[in-house]
Amino acid sequence: MFISSLTLAFSLSLASAAKAATAGPWQQCGGMTYKGPIECDPGYVCTYINPYYSQCLPSTTTTKGTTTTDAGTTTDCIALGWCPSSSTTTSSKSTTTTTSLSTSKPTTTTTPTTTPSSSTSTKTATQTCPYAIPRATGTPIGAITEGTAVYGFYLQRDASTNEVILIPDPYAPEISYSGSIYRMEYVGTTGNCVSRVYLNIYQSAPSTLSYKQLKWSPNIGMTFSWNADPSQVLQTVATNNGFTMNWGAHDWFLSCLQGGKWKVYLQTGTDVPAGVTCVSTQLKLGLVVAE
């Protein structure tokens, strides 16, 4: 009996823990400064309302009337781990409306009228993904080397090129920091899908250059050599979990003012781009506070 009670208590504890991992129906699931669960209970999808609030709404919406539209199911790409490069779902239904005319004259007949109607619901995610709305949860990554022009700036994504840049705005959230680093962003202006955008290191051209550009890659993780300890400065380690692009152990970065933006590179030596202003800096998870 005692063992059964322990088993029941343990099961209830696991159930409570699992429940806490998701937000319930109609509850908040995102927004600036929000720190709670970012995934919803089954049957609900975290839907963008405004930059400060996202809510768990039913995944299927049906509008009833003379014309019935099946809007389909909004997909939460967090659960899938990816968003499609290009997908369109279309569904339509037709209904028949019978109109009866009734008068006191026996010569008047009742005429059935069939009215076909259809409506189309379309959801599209493009290859470049219009990341209009960052999901403002998590912790930013900031430049911590004092005395540089980028001190106190934070990693952000260039909207047109996906290049990693430094900006003086802490709301550039990174919500996963382990072997890989990725941020969550809403796909599209309606916020109906969430995409993982990974922080990757790319080879220079020519490859002999010591600086390697950082870019955000939608749904594609290639760099798995980030140090998993967020209490340390951001650094790469000697292995890349089997991936061929291995950069070695480094913890210094190069930020160069190019095209009016501070672009970011991993620095593995002493090379710098010609003709531009560059500074060396270290990066760290969290808000930058002067010591």
Secondary structure, DSSP 8 states (H G I E B T S, - for coil): -HHHHHHHHHHHHHHHHHHHTSB-TT-EEE-TT--S--SB-TTEEEEEEETTEEEEEESEEEE-SSS-EEEEE---HHHHT---SS-----------------S-TT-------------------SS----EE---SB-EEE--TTSTTTT-EEEE-TTT-BEEEES-S---B-EESSSEEEEEEETTTT-EEEEEEEEE---SSTTSSEEEEEEEET------B-S-TTSB--B-S--TT-S----SB--EEEEEETTEEEEEEESSS---TTSEEEEE-EEES-----
